[in-house]
Amino acid sequence: MPQLKFSLQIASQLTNIPARVLFKKWVQATLRVETEVTIRIVDEDEARILNSTYRGKDYATNVLTFPLTETPHLMGDIIICAPIVAAEAQSQNISLQAHFAHLTVHGVLHLHGYDHEDEYQAVLMESIEIQILAKLGYANPYLII
């Protein structure tokens, strides 16, 4: 198993954020190489500022990934917006934990260089997410019930 240096920062008012041990488990399930990652859980104001500053999009989004290095190992930051994750989980009728797991896996795959800018890349990335989440005991997040 690839080595992981992991930190979790909670900068959100949401009270039912999953435990650090779960985030670390989700990251480890997705790793392919030695990785150093910080996951920061934020509220909408910070997510909007980051999305606007780095992507030119003036709204909060559920997850942002900031790769810092690719060699000799991966290093990066993943920003997850807790209120958006909670709202999406409720509207999709899935557990908050399952949605945090999905977005964590999604963010780590971005660190690995996966993207969803075109249909082929999106299908590939989604299929990898589905496989990893299934091994973790979570349902396919792309099935709409």
C-alpha positions, 0 to 999 in steps of 0.5 A: 500500500502506498504511504500516505501523509494525511491531514484534515482541517475542519473550517465548517460550522456543519456538525455531522462531518465524518471522522478523520479516520473515515477520510483517511480510509477513503483516501487510502482506498484511492491511492496508487502512489505515495501521497501527501494530502490535506483535506479542508472542510469549508463552508460556502464563503471559503469555497466560493472565494477559492472557486472564484480565485482559481477557476474564475467561477463565482459560486461555491462548489462541492469539491476543489482539488489543488495538485501541488506536485506529481513527482517524486510523489503526489502532493495536494489539497482537497477542499470540500464544501460541507453545506453543499455536500449536505444539500446534495446528499439530502436532494439525492437521498443518500447518506452524508457519509456516502457523499463525503466518501464519494467526493473524497475519492473524486478529489484524490483521483483528480490528484492522480491526474484524472479529469472529466472534461470530455465524455471519455475521461468522465466515463473512465473517472466515474467507473474508477470511482464506482469500483473504489466506492463499492470496495468501501461498501458504498453504492454507485453514486451515479445511479439516480433512484 
